[in-house]
Amino acid sequence: MTAHQATAHAEHDYHGHPNYFKTYFALLLLFSLSLAAGYLDNILMALLLIFGMALIKMMYVVNNFMHLRFEPLSIWFAVAFGLVCCFIFYFGVYPDILWVPLEVAH
C-alpha cells in the first residue's frame, strides 16, 4: 500500500466529531422532560415516559460519545448480546432475591 492510499483510506474512515453542544442540549431537554413526567398523576404513564426518554438518551450517548454510529453492524450485535445477557442474568436472579427478608436493622 502506498502512502497516498494509506492517507486516502484514513481520511475516508474519519467521520468528524458530532456536534457535542447539540447533543448536550438534547440530553438536557430530555432530562427536563423526564423530571416533569415525574409529576404526572398517572404513575404508569410517567414510568413509560421516563424509561422511554431514558432509552432515547442512551442512544444519544452511544451514538455520539461512544462513536458507535460509525462502527460496523457486528459491534452493534456484540453490544446487544451483552445487554441480552445482562437482562437474562437480572431476571434469572430476581425471583431468588425478591422474597428474601431484609434483616439489616436487627
SULFEN-V957149 format. One record per backbone hydrogen bond with DSSP energy under -0.5 kcal/mol. CO is the residue of the C=O (numbers start at 1). NH is the residue of the N-H. Records with the same first field share a line. If there is no record, write none. Layout:
CO=NH / NH
//
This chain:
2=6
3=7
4=8
5=9
6=10
7=11
8=12
9=13
10=14
18=20
19=23
20=24
21=25
22=26
23=27
24=28
25=29
26=30
27=31
28=32
29=33
30=34
31=35
32=36
33=37
34=38
35=38
36=39
37=40
41=43
42=46
43=47
44=48
45=49
46=50
47=51
48=52
49=53
50=54
51=55
52=56
53=57
54=58
55=59
56=60
57=61
58=62
59=63
60=64 / 65
61=65 / 66
62=68
63=69
67=70
68=71
72=75 / 76
73=77
74=78
75=79
76=80
77=81
78=82
79=83
80=84
81=85
82=86
83=87
84=88
85=89
86=90
87=91
88=92
89=93
90=94
91=95
93=97
94=98
95=99
97=100
101=103
//
